[in-house]
Amino acid sequence: MIVHLTKDEVRVCTLLAVERWLTKFGSVDRPNYAMGKKTGALEPEINANIRANVAEWAVAKAYNLQWSVPWYPNELHKDRKDIPDVGNVEIRTVRTRDSIPFWKKDINKTIFGVKVLDEEYYSSVQIYGSFNANDYMRAEYTDTQIDGWRVPVSEIK
């Protein structure tokens, strides 16, 4: 399914992304994120925030679910980290790969795989579908680079 967002929807997602970026300004990255930034595997944080917000809003809009807007100060992370992104599901985006990543923390969770199709305007989002993380916590989906698993988008319904 492809979801098209209006300029106003993208603007709100972008403004919230900027606020999140400013709130976390100067914070220290976890080692895996720091390495991903250093190697170029991860995009700049502000872009990642826009992409994540747009993806989450697209799923919320398409399925008429509540969006848990991911803005909060770092000191509240321990209290908010388990709140689902949208409704009762997690949203994971792909940018340069054709598979959706997930980790041990995702046991018993439903995950939607999503890709922003136009990184210039962030207004077109492909929703591949959803999967239960437990179903793919098997050896053939293991990705040692991320210490987790990846589900090919071709397997998501």
Secondary structure, 3 states (H helix, E strand, C coil): CEEECCHHHHHHHHHHHHHHHHHCCCCCCCHHHHHHHHHCCCCCHHHHHHHHHHHHHHHHHHHCCCECCCCCCHHHHHHHCCCCCECCEEEEECCCCCEEEECHHHCCCEEEEEEECCCCCCCEEEEEEEEEHHHHCCHHHEECCCCEEEEEHHHCC
